[in-house]
């Protein structure tokens, strides 16, 4: 019987993933990764809290499988939280879940799988592995393939994603049918697990100190350079953001760029958010690397559709894309994921363009 | 899978049948509250007093010197904080070691936050308290010294009589956490001059949730809880009659059987240790150069990690432990091994086998085969990952 090590957060998705693998006859071992320790600070958080570990353990007990807690606090702090803070300090908007999947979660899961002679690993992500290739989850509302582009191919070759072919209501139904009342109706985890109250500035201030330039006052400027106000730290802003900007322009204004060198937050009307070209680095290919001239589907944030684009450069570990139609709010630090149909080709981290040229000016 | 093997007796032990039998009537017909004046109350009170006497006798103490608690942690807290608070005006200092149980470490930390002076003494690489460092730390300002008798992680045994003598010479009181000593080393409180001794039930075949603090006649103690006058006011709250009775029975048995059982367990432990060292020549046994209790074998194999080894062992049916488990069940590097200045790669690789009543020759033979095989595989893997 093949052994599979399942990462279990104590939530409904990974619980059902484990249950389905048990049903399929695998020798299933559950593990909860302890990434951060909030102690009693956050009793109700759906992720990473002590309750979640306990819930995962109870689910495993119900399924009749062993459960372990893996302590990843140190690696998580180093590879994910430090990077998160560094990125904000550079005026970018990171996705810590991508870093975590790339550097922490799957790496350690595979190491532990080897240690217990488990041929496979599994998670509760909504994505599918078909013939060793990563595909979108069947439920477009839940698809999480966007967060998984950083996996190593070796991981993919032994990865099971049992709920990727379900939609969320089906997953909850399965949980209820399996008698997993404990998790069947648990709320979705929304926030970043180490930003308990959604206030990422607090985390940055704690790590960098309140005197860091990213948290110091700086100018709001228009694309032309005119200063139109003062903000209290560019780390509080992200490209596309509307909240907290000066008014009086007769139209809605958005953050269109962040320039940490002069602590400036560049704002402009909606059309200035549009861009046609995109640069990405830290690339990873889950499939054959595309070539210059290839047409791909490019997705630049979790909750937006992919857009048709052409690869215009791929050299020195950097990728340049030209979109067929302009896209809104290309945000440095977010992930670019390339698809062919539902298949994930690979991805990278969106870089600052030599200035993401507004379409109007181009 | 072959029968599971339990090698985690220092974590807890099963309730002994004799203990269960002694307790049962007190969950049923003899349910009275010892403070009540009626027949049910009297009956419970008599049984509780008897239990206190029997437990005291087994340790060479007077009945009034035994204060039942909810376990080892409460006993440690009551001794350390209770003694210090009673004496803090004239003697604000407390002396302890870096290899105490967290129940003492955290209590000492609390004292520090309440304005106490904390002095932590040195320990040798084998986990023995340095006598001169200890003597230097104890002064006329010292209320209490607290030193664990048998270390729960590595099994080293401190010279409690000598340390108590050094404390007494400066007028300081002495507490020892004897949770792992009970049933493992001879305890005679008539000749051992400690002022306080903590013990716990579930390490010796009584249930979880019962323990005791020995408080020598005349030693001050400020209660931690407020309520009725039970246990001479030291520990208010309706007494845990059934478990106190079970605990007394377990202690009697542990003391009676101690010599024969420790000889049996020592032989098994030494055999396991010898077999593992023969097959894994670079394995390190912590505390090996010091007097060590018979039941603990704490071993580190460089190039492996405790977390993976515990999983692999458990999946093969072998239960043991590592470091100190946190509330979530994850493993943090051991503060004891850190204090012993054990190199990092050993500290993250430590495995504690603790033998006891359930351990047989067959268990030792099987683990002596299995453990080296798992180690070999883990090392092969870590060789692969590190190139």
Interface residues (C-beta under 8 A of the other chain):
Chain A: X29 X31 X32 X34 X37 X50 X53 X54 X57 X66 X68 X69 X70 X71 X111 X112 X114 X115 X116 X117
Chain B: X307 X308 X309 X310 X311 X312 X314 X315 X326 X327 X328 X329 X330 X331 X332 X377 X378 X381 X385
